């Protein structure tokens, strides 16, 4: 699945993403980009550091913006 496809799915609903974190541990995150389900994003320095290999989404369980690297995704549903 491409980054653009993941973003499209995140805008459509809540997705479960299983990925390896930078420290090597596995993480399962329920997240979304649905309008109305996420607070407004503010632009800060960290936003400019994200590349086309990273997806930033709202973690619905931890109620915060989180990111994952596309090349570390094991499962996306």
VMD Tcl script that draws the C-alpha trace (Angstrom):
set ca {
  {0.00 0.00 0.00}
  {1.36 3.43 -0.90}
  {1.54 6.46 1.38}
  {-1.19 8.18 -0.66}
  {-3.48 5.14 -0.31}
  {-2.91 5.09 3.45}
  {-3.76 8.79 3.73}
  {-6.90 8.27 1.64}
  {-8.02 5.43 3.94}
  {-7.26 7.53 7.04}
  {-9.45 10.34 5.69}
  {-12.28 7.81 5.14}
  {-12.28 6.28 8.63}
  {-10.41 4.74 11.53}
  {-7.53 2.48 10.54}
  {-5.41 0.04 12.49}
  {-1.72 0.27 11.67}
  {0.84 -2.25 12.87}
  {4.40 -1.04 12.41}
  {7.92 -1.26 13.81}
  {8.96 1.80 15.78}
  {12.42 3.31 15.36}
  {13.58 1.45 18.49}
  {12.58 -1.86 16.87}
  {9.49 -2.57 18.98}
  {6.18 -3.32 17.31}
  {3.27 -0.92 17.80}
  {-0.41 -1.17 16.95}
  {-2.15 2.17 16.52}
  {-5.77 3.03 15.79}
  {-5.70 6.34 13.97}
  {-7.56 8.59 11.58}
  {-7.52 11.80 9.58}
  {-11.33 12.07 9.36}
  {-12.59 15.62 9.39}
  {-14.42 16.29 12.64}
  {-12.63 13.48 14.47}
  {-9.31 15.28 14.81}
  {-8.40 18.67 16.28}
  {-6.96 21.31 13.98}
  {-3.29 20.77 13.24}
  {-0.91 23.55 14.00}
  {2.14 24.00 11.86}
  {5.36 23.83 13.76}
  {8.96 23.05 13.01}
  {8.37 19.29 13.28}
  {5.87 19.43 10.39}
  {8.58 20.56 8.01}
  {10.80 17.67 9.04}
  {8.35 15.02 7.85}
  {9.17 13.40 4.55}
  {7.20 11.49 1.97}
  {8.12 8.32 3.91}
  {6.16 9.38 7.00}
  {2.43 9.55 7.72}
  {1.18 11.74 10.55}
  {-2.25 10.83 11.94}
  {-4.44 11.29 15.02}
  {-4.07 8.40 17.49}
  {-7.63 7.91 18.74}
  {-6.61 5.93 21.83}
  {-3.84 8.25 23.05}
  {-5.57 11.38 21.75}
  {-2.54 12.89 20.09}
  {-0.75 13.31 16.78}
  {1.59 10.41 16.06}
  {3.55 9.35 13.02}
  {4.83 6.17 11.43}
  {7.23 5.39 8.61}
  {5.57 3.86 5.55}
  {8.47 1.43 5.03}
  {8.00 0.02 8.56}
  {4.29 -0.78 8.23}
  {3.50 -4.49 8.66}
  {-0.27 -4.24 8.43}
  {-2.75 -1.51 7.51}
  {-6.47 -2.21 7.89}
}
mol new
graphics top color blue
foreach p $ca { graphics top sphere $p radius 0.5 }
foreach p [lrange $ca 0 end-1] q [lrange $ca 1 end] { graphics top cylinder $p $q radius 0.2 }
display resetview
